[in-house]
Amino acid sequence: MPSMSRTPLLAIAAALTAVLAAPTAASADVVEIGKAAEPGASSCPDNCFAVSRTTGYQAKIGTTRGPMVVPKDGYLVAWTIALGKPGEKQTEFFERRLGGESEALITVLDPQRKLNSRVVAQGTTRKLERFFGTTVQFPLPRALRVKKGQVVALTVPTWAPALAVGLGGDTSWRASRARGQCDDSGVQTAQAERNQSTQYYCLYRTARLAYSATLVTSPYAKD
């Protein structure tokens, strides 16, 4: 895994300092949500697939269910994404078909009934092309407050080479697409507004969204 630059590390350290400034900060923990196992190699440039125009979250990784569920109240301070390295022609194809430059952000969802989820918070959009072929961590300019049971999702307004494929049938992710839209990967379904509620009907097996998020738990939160 490529090392992070000094600037992101300093920014994350500053965010951690701000979050941990409470009197009982020593009891807080740092948890990497989604770090259930190694993400596997992103599919590009060979057999190149990309996440496109949707919001998605990992539903299962092997025997681990709900790997993106927030385990305890706290604050998200950063997120990490493992990116494949599509070739020049592949990049041009995706940009032409899927709305432009590769970009993504994290989204916090509040699960509701019948596979619906509501947006409760979002990070800022990040351009990804300069990081192709690496694993990069983005500090959040402002920590996102989260509650136990919420879900950390990856929102991709255009496209992102962050999909590991050819995995076991016990690994799957869900996208913000309704029944009948699972094969329409070019249709815009990314959740872009707070309080927006969308059905996550579509389940994609044998694949994994290669991202995770850094949580600083609240020292006052109950297990």
DAPE-V688661 format. One line per field, one symbol per residue. psi: psi as a letter, one per 20 degrees, with the letter a starting at -180 (. if undefined). A space follows every 10 residues. Layout:
psi->???
//
This chain:
psi->pqqqrhghgg gggggggghj iqhkhhiqqp popjlhrpir pqiqiploqq pplrpqqphq ocioqlijpp iqqbppirqq poprnqrghg gggghhhkjb qpqrrqppqo paqljqqppi qqaqpppihi jpjrpqpoqp hpqppqqpir porppnheqp mkoprkarij pqqqqmqrpi jhimiipojp oiqqippqpm hpporkqppm rrqppoqpii qq.
//
